[in-house]
Amino acid sequence: MKKFELTKTLFLVAAFVGAISIASCGGSKKTADYSGFGKEVVTPCSDEEFHSDQTHFRGTGNAKSTNLSTAKRKADIDANAMLAAGVNRTIKTVTDRYTQDITVGEASEFAEKFEDMTRSVVSQTLNNVATVCSKTFQGDDGLYNVFLAVEVAKDEMLNNISDRISKDDRLRLDYDKMKFENIFNEEMSKLESERP
């Protein structure tokens, strides 16, 4: 009987010391009080891994509808619009920086033709996006809520641009692939660092 009481006493002492240790470790940390904002909502398919980074352009979307097909279609449109906006903004910046850095005889003609070509490549590439996350929920109200994330690889975009340039005699003469890729990579790094 004494052995049982000794074990019980040691267990209680260990539990007490453990509780004090845990309490003292976190004592100096302050936590933010968001209680006035309401309940935090976790949005599926929108975690860190579904934001654009150095290797992929990504877009997320969601939609609700009483019809599952409609909810999926609207979420797909939303995600692809977000992806397209990010790609177009980045490509425009890269193209502007690249055409300002090069020195060719007819710089304005080259810049215009180069911009038209990259816009065309972006449109083509955005037809081949991959869905990387898809979650569907049905609420108590009967509405379907669809969350989606789509992506396209940066390398695919770069390769498609290089392929199109290699087929155009005028652009190929003045194209510095290494310089273009360096600017492209810098802009992709900015995308990742600007993530929330």
PyMOL commands that place a pseudoatom at each C-alpha (Angstrom):
pseudoatom trace, name=CA, resn=MET, resi=1, chain=A, elem=C, hetatm=0, pos=[0.000, 0.000, 0.000]
pseudoatom trace, name=CA, resn=LYS, resi=2, chain=A, elem=C, hetatm=0, pos=[2.866, 2.407, 0.850]
pseudoatom trace, name=CA, resn=LYS, resi=3, chain=A, elem=C, hetatm=0, pos=[4.466, 1.773, -2.551]
pseudoatom trace, name=CA, resn=PHE, resi=4, chain=A, elem=C, hetatm=0, pos=[1.194, 2.794, -4.252]
pseudoatom trace, name=CA, resn=GLU, resi=5, chain=A, elem=C, hetatm=0, pos=[0.959, 6.011, -2.186]
pseudoatom trace, name=CA, resn=LEU, resi=6, chain=A, elem=C, hetatm=0, pos=[4.612, 6.857, -2.912]
pseudoatom trace, name=CA, resn=THR, resi=7, chain=A, elem=C, hetatm=0, pos=[4.050, 6.382, -6.655]
pseudoatom trace, name=CA, resn=LYS, resi=8, chain=A, elem=C, hetatm=0, pos=[0.873, 8.475, -6.494]
pseudoatom trace, name=CA, resn=THR, resi=9, chain=A, elem=C, hetatm=0, pos=[2.696, 11.242, -4.594]
pseudoatom trace, name=CA, resn=LEU, resi=10, chain=A, elem=C, hetatm=0, pos=[5.619, 11.250, -7.067]
pseudoatom trace, name=CA, resn=PHE, resi=11, chain=A, elem=C, hetatm=0, pos=[3.174, 11.404, -9.966]
pseudoatom trace, name=CA, resn=LEU, resi=12, chain=A, elem=C, hetatm=0, pos=[1.362, 14.398, -8.438]
pseudoatom trace, name=CA, resn=VAL, resi=13, chain=A, elem=C, hetatm=0, pos=[4.652, 16.203, -7.724]
pseudoatom trace, name=CA, resn=ALA, resi=14, chain=A, elem=C, hetatm=0, pos=[5.849, 15.562, -11.296]
pseudoatom trace, name=CA, resn=ALA, resi=15, chain=A, elem=C, hetatm=0, pos=[2.551, 16.809, -12.726]
pseudoatom trace, name=CA, resn=PHE, resi=16, chain=A, elem=C, hetatm=0, pos=[2.709, 19.948, -10.537]
pseudoatom trace, name=CA, resn=VAL, resi=17, chain=A, elem=C, hetatm=0, pos=[6.314, 20.722, -11.547]
pseudoatom trace, name=CA, resn=GLY, resi=18, chain=A, elem=C, hetatm=0, pos=[5.451, 20.125, -15.203]
pseudoatom trace, name=CA, resn=ALA, resi=19, chain=A, elem=C, hetatm=0, pos=[2.473, 22.476, -15.024]
pseudoatom trace, name=CA, resn=ILE, resi=20, chain=A, elem=C, hetatm=0, pos=[4.581, 25.202, -13.399]
pseudoatom trace, name=CA, resn=SER, resi=21, chain=A, elem=C, hetatm=0, pos=[7.311, 24.762, -16.038]
pseudoatom trace, name=CA, resn=ILE, resi=22, chain=A, elem=C, hetatm=0, pos=[4.834, 25.066, -18.883]
pseudoatom trace, name=CA, resn=ALA, resi=23, chain=A, elem=C, hetatm=0, pos=[3.204, 28.127, -17.366]
pseudoatom trace, name=CA, resn=SER, resi=24, chain=A, elem=C, hetatm=0, pos=[6.523, 29.871, -16.747]
pseudoatom trace, name=CA, resn=CYS, resi=25, chain=A, elem=C, hetatm=0, pos=[7.841, 29.198, -20.284]
pseudoatom trace, name=CA, resn=GLY, resi=26, chain=A, elem=C, hetatm=0, pos=[5.009, 31.043, -21.970]
pseudoatom trace, name=CA, resn=GLY, resi=27, chain=A, elem=C, hetatm=0, pos=[4.572, 33.743, -19.381]
pseudoatom trace, name=CA, resn=SER, resi=28, chain=A, elem=C, hetatm=0, pos=[6.334, 36.530, -21.245]
pseudoatom trace, name=CA, resn=LYS, resi=29, chain=A, elem=C, hetatm=0, pos=[4.677, 35.968, -24.637]
pseudoatom trace, name=CA, resn=LYS, resi=30, chain=A, elem=C, hetatm=0, pos=[1.782, 38.203, -25.598]
pseudoatom trace, name=CA, resn=THR, resi=31, chain=A, elem=C, hetatm=0, pos=[-0.976, 37.003, -27.854]
pseudoatom trace, name=CA, resn=ALA, resi=32, chain=A, elem=C, hetatm=0, pos=[-3.053, 39.220, -30.076]
pseudoatom trace, name=CA, resn=ASP, resi=33, chain=A, elem=C, hetatm=0, pos=[-6.660, 39.669, -29.091]
pseudoatom trace, name=CA, resn=TYR, resi=34, chain=A, elem=C, hetatm=0, pos=[-8.885, 39.296, -32.147]
pseudoatom trace, name=CA, resn=SER, resi=35, chain=A, elem=C, hetatm=0, pos=[-12.063, 38.594, -30.177]
pseudoatom trace, name=CA, resn=GLY, resi=36, chain=A, elem=C, hetatm=0, pos=[-13.755, 41.749, -31.471]
pseudoatom trace, name=CA, resn=PHE, resi=37, chain=A, elem=C, hetatm=0, pos=[-13.479, 40.634, -35.080]
pseudoatom trace, name=CA, resn=GLY, resi=38, chain=A, elem=C, hetatm=0, pos=[-15.527, 37.456, -34.796]
pseudoatom trace, name=CA, resn=LYS, resi=39, chain=A, elem=C, hetatm=0, pos=[-14.629, 33.882, -35.589]
pseudoatom trace, name=CA, resn=GLU, resi=40, chain=A, elem=C, hetatm=0, pos=[-11.573, 33.320, -37.793]
pseudoatom trace, name=CA, resn=VAL, resi=41, chain=A, elem=C, hetatm=0, pos=[-12.377, 31.536, -41.043]
pseudoatom trace, name=CA, resn=VAL, resi=42, chain=A, elem=C, hetatm=0, pos=[-9.955, 29.066, -42.559]
pseudoatom trace, name=CA, resn=THR, resi=43, chain=A, elem=C, hetatm=0, pos=[-10.272, 29.147, -46.342]
pseudoatom trace, name=CA, resn=PRO, resi=44, chain=A, elem=C, hetatm=0, pos=[-9.461, 25.865, -48.091]
pseudoatom trace, name=CA, resn=CYS, resi=45, chain=A, elem=C, hetatm=0, pos=[-7.008, 25.924, -51.022]
pseudoatom trace, name=CA, resn=SER, resi=46, chain=A, elem=C, hetatm=0, pos=[-5.502, 29.254, -49.962]
pseudoatom trace, name=CA, resn=ASP, resi=47, chain=A, elem=C, hetatm=0, pos=[-2.628, 28.268, -47.659]
pseudoatom trace, name=CA, resn=GLU, resi=48, chain=A, elem=C, hetatm=0, pos=[0.969, 29.388, -48.257]
pseudoatom trace, name=CA, resn=GLU, resi=49, chain=A, elem=C, hetatm=0, pos=[1.514, 26.561, -50.743]
pseudoatom trace, name=CA, resn=PHE, resi=50, chain=A, elem=C, hetatm=0, pos=[-1.197, 27.955, -53.025]
pseudoatom trace, name=CA, resn=HIS, resi=51, chain=A, elem=C, hetatm=0, pos=[0.335, 31.424, -53.498]
pseudoatom trace, name=CA, resn=SER, resi=52, chain=A, elem=C, hetatm=0, pos=[2.692, 32.341, -56.345]
pseudoatom trace, name=CA, resn=ASP, resi=53, chain=A, elem=C, hetatm=0, pos=[6.353, 31.716, -55.624]
pseudoatom trace, name=CA, resn=GLN, resi=54, chain=A, elem=C, hetatm=0, pos=[9.683, 31.495, -57.464]
pseudoatom trace, name=CA, resn=THR, resi=55, chain=A, elem=C, hetatm=0, pos=[8.633, 28.446, -59.488]
pseudoatom trace, name=CA, resn=HIS, resi=56, chain=A, elem=C, hetatm=0, pos=[4.878, 28.783, -60.105]
pseudoatom trace, name=CA, resn=PHE, resi=57, chain=A, elem=C, hetatm=0, pos=[2.182, 31.319, -60.774]
pseudoatom trace, name=CA, resn=ARG, resi=58, chain=A, elem=C, hetatm=0, pos=[-0.943, 30.433, -58.777]
pseudoatom trace, name=CA, resn=GLY, resi=59, chain=A, elem=C, hetatm=0, pos=[-4.483, 31.665, -58.414]
pseudoatom trace, name=CA, resn=THR, resi=60, chain=A, elem=C, hetatm=0, pos=[-7.262, 30.773, -55.997]
pseudoatom trace, name=CA, resn=GLY, resi=61, chain=A, elem=C, hetatm=0, pos=[-10.998, 31.125, -56.210]
pseudoatom trace, name=CA, resn=ASN, resi=62, chain=A, elem=C, hetatm=0, pos=[-14.240, 30.099, -54.622]
pseudoatom trace, name=CA, resn=ALA, resi=63, chain=A, elem=C, hetatm=0, pos=[-17.928, 30.242, -55.414]
pseudoatom trace, name=CA, resn=LYS, resi=64, chain=A, elem=C, hetatm=0, pos=[-21.300, 29.265, -54.002]
pseudoatom trace, name=CA, resn=SER, resi=65, chain=A, elem=C, hetatm=0, pos=[-24.349, 28.016, -55.806]
pseudoatom trace, name=CA, resn=THR, resi=66, chain=A, elem=C, hetatm=0, pos=[-27.365, 25.787, -55.380]
pseudoatom trace, name=CA, resn=ASN, resi=67, chain=A, elem=C, hetatm=0, pos=[-26.035, 23.882, -58.396]
pseudoatom trace, name=CA, resn=LEU, resi=68, chain=A, elem=C, hetatm=0, pos=[-22.741, 21.988, -57.970]
pseudoatom trace, name=CA, resn=SER, resi=69, chain=A, elem=C, hetatm=0, pos=[-21.670, 22.420, -61.615]
pseudoatom trace, name=CA, resn=THR, resi=70, chain=A, elem=C, hetatm=0, pos=[-22.317, 26.154, -61.446]
pseudoatom trace, name=CA, resn=ALA, resi=71, chain=A, elem=C, hetatm=0, pos=[-20.327, 26.493, -58.216]
pseudoatom trace, name=CA, resn=LYS, resi=72, chain=A, elem=C, hetatm=0, pos=[-17.392, 24.601, -59.772]
pseudoatom trace, name=CA, resn=ARG, resi=73, chain=A, elem=C, hetatm=0, pos=[-17.499, 26.649, -62.969]
pseudoatom trace, name=CA, resn=LYS, resi=74, chain=A, elem=C, hetatm=0, pos=[-17.618, 29.959, -61.057]
pseudoatom trace, name=CA, resn=ALA, resi=75, chain=A, elem=C, hetatm=0, pos=[-14.756, 28.904, -58.751]
pseudoatom trace, name=CA, resn=ASP, resi=76, chain=A, elem=C, hetatm=0, pos=[-12.718, 27.889, -61.807]
pseudoatom trace, name=CA, resn=ILE, resi=77, chain=A, elem=C, hetatm=0, pos=[-13.358, 31.243, -63.474]
pseudoatom trace, name=CA, resn=ASP, resi=78, chain=A, elem=C, hetatm=0, pos=[-12.424, 33.069, -60.249]
pseudoatom trace, name=CA, resn=ALA, resi=79, chain=A, elem=C, hetatm=0, pos=[-9.181, 31.102, -59.777]
pseudoatom trace, name=CA, resn=ASN, resi=80, chain=A, elem=C, hetatm=0, pos=[-8.149, 31.467, -63.422]
pseudoatom trace, name=CA, resn=ALA, resi=81, chain=A, elem=C, hetatm=0, pos=[-8.896, 35.206, -63.403]
pseudoatom trace, name=CA, resn=MET, resi=82, chain=A, elem=C, hetatm=0, pos=[-6.691, 35.625, -60.335]
pseudoatom trace, name=CA, resn=LEU, resi=83, chain=A, elem=C, hetatm=0, pos=[-3.941, 33.544, -61.966]
pseudoatom trace, name=CA, resn=ALA, resi=84, chain=A, elem=C, hetatm=0, pos=[-4.177, 35.483, -65.235]
pseudoatom trace, name=CA, resn=ALA, resi=85, chain=A, elem=C, hetatm=0, pos=[-4.018, 38.825, -63.420]
pseudoatom trace, name=CA, resn=GLY, resi=86, chain=A, elem=C, hetatm=0, pos=[-0.845, 37.776, -61.577]
pseudoatom trace, name=CA, resn=VAL, resi=87, chain=A, elem=C, hetatm=0, pos=[0.807, 36.383, -64.705]
pseudoatom trace, name=CA, resn=ASN, resi=88, chain=A, elem=C, hetatm=0, pos=[-0.102, 39.405, -66.838]
pseudoatom trace, name=CA, resn=ARG, resi=89, chain=A, elem=C, hetatm=0, pos=[1.126, 41.857, -64.205]
pseudoatom trace, name=CA, resn=THR, resi=90, chain=A, elem=C, hetatm=0, pos=[4.457, 40.024, -63.858]
pseudoatom trace, name=CA, resn=ILE, resi=91, chain=A, elem=C, hetatm=0, pos=[4.982, 39.527, -67.609]
pseudoatom trace, name=CA, resn=LYS, resi=92, chain=A, elem=C, hetatm=0, pos=[4.190, 43.204, -68.235]
pseudoatom trace, name=CA, resn=THR, resi=93, chain=A, elem=C, hetatm=0, pos=[6.760, 44.249, -65.634]
pseudoatom trace, name=CA, resn=VAL, resi=94, chain=A, elem=C, hetatm=0, pos=[9.367, 41.830, -67.025]
pseudoatom trace, name=CA, resn=THR, resi=95, chain=A, elem=C, hetatm=0, pos=[8.709, 42.951, -70.591]
pseudoatom trace, name=CA, resn=ASP, resi=96, chain=A, elem=C, hetatm=0, pos=[8.914, 46.640, -69.672]
pseudoatom trace, name=CA, resn=ARG, resi=97, chain=A, elem=C, hetatm=0, pos=[12.156, 46.173, -67.748]
pseudoatom trace, name=CA, resn=TYR, resi=98, chain=A, elem=C, hetatm=0, pos=[13.669, 43.983, -70.464]
pseudoatom trace, name=CA, resn=THR, resi=99, chain=A, elem=C, hetatm=0, pos=[12.846, 46.287, -73.375]
pseudoatom trace, name=CA, resn=GLN, resi=100, chain=A, elem=C, hetatm=0, pos=[14.214, 49.298, -71.438]
pseudoatom trace, name=CA, resn=ASP, resi=101, chain=A, elem=C, hetatm=0, pos=[17.499, 47.467, -70.810]
pseudoatom trace, name=CA, resn=ILE, resi=102, chain=A, elem=C, hetatm=0, pos=[18.221, 46.399, -74.372]
pseudoatom trace, name=CA, resn=THR, resi=103, chain=A, elem=C, hetatm=0, pos=[19.775, 48.562, -77.045]
pseudoatom trace, name=CA, resn=VAL, resi=104, chain=A, elem=C, hetatm=0, pos=[18.587, 47.865, -80.560]
pseudoatom trace, name=CA, resn=GLY, resi=105, chain=A, elem=C, hetatm=0, pos=[18.130, 50.050, -83.605]
pseudoatom trace, name=CA, resn=GLU, resi=106, chain=A, elem=C, hetatm=0, pos=[14.326, 50.224, -83.588]
pseudoatom trace, name=CA, resn=ALA, resi=107, chain=A, elem=C, hetatm=0, pos=[13.773, 49.864, -79.834]
pseudoatom trace, name=CA, resn=SER, resi=108, chain=A, elem=C, hetatm=0, pos=[10.116, 50.965, -79.872]
pseudoatom trace, name=CA, resn=GLU, resi=109, chain=A, elem=C, hetatm=0, pos=[9.238, 48.572, -82.713]
pseudoatom trace, name=CA, resn=PHE, resi=110, chain=A, elem=C, hetatm=0, pos=[11.018, 45.733, -80.904]
pseudoatom trace, name=CA, resn=ALA, resi=111, chain=A, elem=C, hetatm=0, pos=[9.275, 46.558, -77.614]
pseudoatom trace, name=CA, resn=GLU, resi=112, chain=A, elem=C, hetatm=0, pos=[5.839, 46.591, -79.250]
pseudoatom trace, name=CA, resn=LYS, resi=113, chain=A, elem=C, hetatm=0, pos=[6.401, 43.330, -81.121]
pseudoatom trace, name=CA, resn=PHE, resi=114, chain=A, elem=C, hetatm=0, pos=[7.940, 41.680, -78.053]
pseudoatom trace, name=CA, resn=GLU, resi=115, chain=A, elem=C, hetatm=0, pos=[5.011, 42.738, -75.848]
pseudoatom trace, name=CA, resn=ASP, resi=116, chain=A, elem=C, hetatm=0, pos=[2.465, 41.429, -78.380]
pseudoatom trace, name=CA, resn=MET, resi=117, chain=A, elem=C, hetatm=0, pos=[4.303, 38.118, -78.575]
pseudoatom trace, name=CA, resn=THR, resi=118, chain=A, elem=C, hetatm=0, pos=[4.517, 37.672, -74.784]
pseudoatom trace, name=CA, resn=ARG, resi=119, chain=A, elem=C, hetatm=0, pos=[0.814, 38.528, -74.424]
pseudoatom trace, name=CA, resn=SER, resi=120, chain=A, elem=C, hetatm=0, pos=[-0.012, 35.841, -76.985]
pseudoatom trace, name=CA, resn=VAL, resi=121, chain=A, elem=C, hetatm=0, pos=[2.191, 33.277, -75.200]
pseudoatom trace, name=CA, resn=VAL, resi=122, chain=A, elem=C, hetatm=0, pos=[0.580, 34.088, -71.848]
pseudoatom trace, name=CA, resn=SER, resi=123, chain=A, elem=C, hetatm=0, pos=[-2.896, 33.573, -73.317]
pseudoatom trace, name=CA, resn=GLN, resi=124, chain=A, elem=C, hetatm=0, pos=[-1.852, 30.227, -74.783]
pseudoatom trace, name=CA, resn=THR, resi=125, chain=A, elem=C, hetatm=0, pos=[-0.125, 29.053, -71.610]
pseudoatom trace, name=CA, resn=LEU, resi=126, chain=A, elem=C, hetatm=0, pos=[-3.102, 29.970, -69.434]
pseudoatom trace, name=CA, resn=ASN, resi=127, chain=A, elem=C, hetatm=0, pos=[-5.151, 27.432, -71.366]
pseudoatom trace, name=CA, resn=ASN, resi=128, chain=A, elem=C, hetatm=0, pos=[-2.971, 24.694, -69.824]
pseudoatom trace, name=CA, resn=VAL, resi=129, chain=A, elem=C, hetatm=0, pos=[-3.265, 25.371, -66.103]
pseudoatom trace, name=CA, resn=ALA, resi=130, chain=A, elem=C, hetatm=0, pos=[-3.246, 22.596, -63.533]
pseudoatom trace, name=CA, resn=THR, resi=131, chain=A, elem=C, hetatm=0, pos=[-5.718, 22.360, -60.669]
pseudoatom trace, name=CA, resn=VAL, resi=132, chain=A, elem=C, hetatm=0, pos=[-3.669, 21.779, -57.513]
pseudoatom trace, name=CA, resn=CYS, resi=133, chain=A, elem=C, hetatm=0, pos=[-6.446, 21.957, -54.925]
pseudoatom trace, name=CA, resn=SER, resi=134, chain=A, elem=C, hetatm=0, pos=[-10.186, 21.461, -55.075]
pseudoatom trace, name=CA, resn=LYS, resi=135, chain=A, elem=C, hetatm=0, pos=[-12.536, 21.264, -52.079]
pseudoatom trace, name=CA, resn=THR, resi=136, chain=A, elem=C, hetatm=0, pos=[-16.318, 21.095, -52.199]
pseudoatom trace, name=CA, resn=PHE, resi=137, chain=A, elem=C, hetatm=0, pos=[-18.687, 21.585, -49.275]
pseudoatom trace, name=CA, resn=GLN, resi=138, chain=A, elem=C, hetatm=0, pos=[-22.461, 21.593, -48.973]
pseudoatom trace, name=CA, resn=GLY, resi=139, chain=A, elem=C, hetatm=0, pos=[-23.911, 23.742, -46.226]
pseudoatom trace, name=CA, resn=ASP, resi=140, chain=A, elem=C, hetatm=0, pos=[-27.049, 23.210, -44.191]
pseudoatom trace, name=CA, resn=ASP, resi=141, chain=A, elem=C, hetatm=0, pos=[-28.753, 25.660, -46.539]
pseudoatom trace, name=CA, resn=GLY, resi=142, chain=A, elem=C, hetatm=0, pos=[-28.101, 23.292, -49.471]
pseudoatom trace, name=CA, resn=LEU, resi=143, chain=A, elem=C, hetatm=0, pos=[-25.599, 25.632, -51.147]
pseudoatom trace, name=CA, resn=TYR, resi=144, chain=A, elem=C, hetatm=0, pos=[-22.442, 24.130, -52.616]
pseudoatom trace, name=CA, resn=ASN, resi=145, chain=A, elem=C, hetatm=0, pos=[-19.270, 26.014, -51.758]
pseudoatom trace, name=CA, resn=VAL, resi=146, chain=A, elem=C, hetatm=0, pos=[-16.292, 25.193, -53.997]
pseudoatom trace, name=CA, resn=PHE, resi=147, chain=A, elem=C, hetatm=0, pos=[-12.695, 26.263, -53.325]
pseudoatom trace, name=CA, resn=LEU, resi=148, chain=A, elem=C, hetatm=0, pos=[-10.048, 25.929, -56.027]
pseudoatom trace, name=CA, resn=ALA, resi=149, chain=A, elem=C, hetatm=0, pos=[-6.349, 26.635, -56.613]
pseudoatom trace, name=CA, resn=VAL, resi=150, chain=A, elem=C, hetatm=0, pos=[-4.687, 26.514, -60.036]
pseudoatom trace, name=CA, resn=GLU, resi=151, chain=A, elem=C, hetatm=0, pos=[-1.105, 26.944, -61.177]
pseudoatom trace, name=CA, resn=VAL, resi=152, chain=A, elem=C, hetatm=0, pos=[1.201, 27.209, -64.152]
pseudoatom trace, name=CA, resn=ALA, resi=153, chain=A, elem=C, hetatm=0, pos=[4.957, 26.655, -63.978]
pseudoatom trace, name=CA, resn=LYS, resi=154, chain=A, elem=C, hetatm=0, pos=[7.277, 29.615, -64.503]
pseudoatom trace, name=CA, resn=ASP, resi=155, chain=A, elem=C, hetatm=0, pos=[9.585, 27.432, -66.608]
pseudoatom trace, name=CA, resn=GLU, resi=156, chain=A, elem=C, hetatm=0, pos=[6.729, 26.527, -68.931]
pseudoatom trace, name=CA, resn=MET, resi=157, chain=A, elem=C, hetatm=0, pos=[6.044, 30.218, -69.461]
pseudoatom trace, name=CA, resn=LEU, resi=158, chain=A, elem=C, hetatm=0, pos=[9.735, 30.966, -70.111]
pseudoatom trace, name=CA, resn=ASN, resi=159, chain=A, elem=C, hetatm=0, pos=[10.129, 28.031, -72.500]
pseudoatom trace, name=CA, resn=ASN, resi=160, chain=A, elem=C, hetatm=0, pos=[7.036, 29.041, -74.462]
pseudoatom trace, name=CA, resn=ILE, resi=161, chain=A, elem=C, hetatm=0, pos=[8.339, 32.609, -74.797]
pseudoatom trace, name=CA, resn=SER, resi=162, chain=A, elem=C, hetatm=0, pos=[11.763, 31.386, -75.938]
pseudoatom trace, name=CA, resn=ASP, resi=163, chain=A, elem=C, hetatm=0, pos=[10.176, 28.990, -78.440]
pseudoatom trace, name=CA, resn=ARG, resi=164, chain=A, elem=C, hetatm=0, pos=[8.063, 31.746, -79.956]
pseudoatom trace, name=CA, resn=ILE, resi=165, chain=A, elem=C, hetatm=0, pos=[11.034, 34.103, -80.171]
pseudoatom trace, name=CA, resn=SER, resi=166, chain=A, elem=C, hetatm=0, pos=[13.163, 31.465, -81.913]
pseudoatom trace, name=CA, resn=LYS, resi=167, chain=A, elem=C, hetatm=0, pos=[10.524, 31.326, -84.675]
pseudoatom trace, name=CA, resn=ASP, resi=168, chain=A, elem=C, hetatm=0, pos=[10.593, 35.088, -85.267]
pseudoatom trace, name=CA, resn=ASP, resi=169, chain=A, elem=C, hetatm=0, pos=[13.655, 36.259, -87.214]
pseudoatom trace, name=CA, resn=ARG, resi=170, chain=A, elem=C, hetatm=0, pos=[13.415, 39.894, -86.089]
pseudoatom trace, name=CA, resn=LEU, resi=171, chain=A, elem=C, hetatm=0, pos=[12.944, 39.178, -82.386]
pseudoatom trace, name=CA, resn=ARG, resi=172, chain=A, elem=C, hetatm=0, pos=[15.534, 36.402, -82.329]
pseudoatom trace, name=CA, resn=LEU, resi=173, chain=A, elem=C, hetatm=0, pos=[18.287, 38.783, -83.513]
pseudoatom trace, name=CA, resn=ASP, resi=174, chain=A, elem=C, hetatm=0, pos=[17.807, 41.164, -80.586]
pseudoatom trace, name=CA, resn=TYR, resi=175, chain=A, elem=C, hetatm=0, pos=[16.747, 38.713, -77.887]
pseudoatom trace, name=CA, resn=ASP, resi=176, chain=A, elem=C, hetatm=0, pos=[19.082, 38.162, -74.939]
pseudoatom trace, name=CA, resn=LYS, resi=177, chain=A, elem=C, hetatm=0, pos=[17.648, 35.045, -73.329]
pseudoatom trace, name=CA, resn=MET, resi=178, chain=A, elem=C, hetatm=0, pos=[19.879, 35.196, -70.255]
pseudoatom trace, name=CA, resn=LYS, resi=179, chain=A, elem=C, hetatm=0, pos=[18.993, 38.820, -69.509]
pseudoatom trace, name=CA, resn=PHE, resi=180, chain=A, elem=C, hetatm=0, pos=[15.273, 38.111, -69.960]
pseudoatom trace, name=CA, resn=GLU, resi=181, chain=A, elem=C, hetatm=0, pos=[15.425, 35.071, -67.656]
pseudoatom trace, name=CA, resn=ASN, resi=182, chain=A, elem=C, hetatm=0, pos=[17.328, 37.021, -64.989]
pseudoatom trace, name=CA, resn=ILE, resi=183, chain=A, elem=C, hetatm=0, pos=[14.692, 39.762, -64.976]
pseudoatom trace, name=CA, resn=PHE, resi=184, chain=A, elem=C, hetatm=0, pos=[11.933, 37.129, -64.946]
pseudoatom trace, name=CA, resn=ASN, resi=185, chain=A, elem=C, hetatm=0, pos=[13.513, 35.347, -61.968]
pseudoatom trace, name=CA, resn=GLU, resi=186, chain=A, elem=C, hetatm=0, pos=[13.906, 38.635, -60.068]
pseudoatom trace, name=CA, resn=GLU, resi=187, chain=A, elem=C, hetatm=0, pos=[10.212, 39.395, -60.536]
pseudoatom trace, name=CA, resn=MET, resi=188, chain=A, elem=C, hetatm=0, pos=[9.237, 35.866, -59.417]
pseudoatom trace, name=CA, resn=SER, resi=189, chain=A, elem=C, hetatm=0, pos=[11.332, 36.347, -56.270]
pseudoatom trace, name=CA, resn=LYS, resi=190, chain=A, elem=C, hetatm=0, pos=[9.464, 39.583, -55.594]
pseudoatom trace, name=CA, resn=LEU, resi=191, chain=A, elem=C, hetatm=0, pos=[6.158, 37.720, -55.943]
pseudoatom trace, name=CA, resn=GLU, resi=192, chain=A, elem=C, hetatm=0, pos=[7.179, 35.273, -53.253]
pseudoatom trace, name=CA, resn=SER, resi=193, chain=A, elem=C, hetatm=0, pos=[8.466, 37.969, -50.895]
pseudoatom trace, name=CA, resn=GLU, resi=194, chain=A, elem=C, hetatm=0, pos=[5.270, 40.023, -51.277]
pseudoatom trace, name=CA, resn=ARG, resi=195, chain=A, elem=C, hetatm=0, pos=[3.027, 37.146, -50.146]
pseudoatom trace, name=CA, resn=PRO, resi=196, chain=A, elem=C, hetatm=0, pos=[0.853, 37.856, -47.088]
for i in range(1, 196): cmd.bond("trace and resi %d" % i, "trace and resi %d" % (i + 1))
show_as sticks, trace
zoom trace
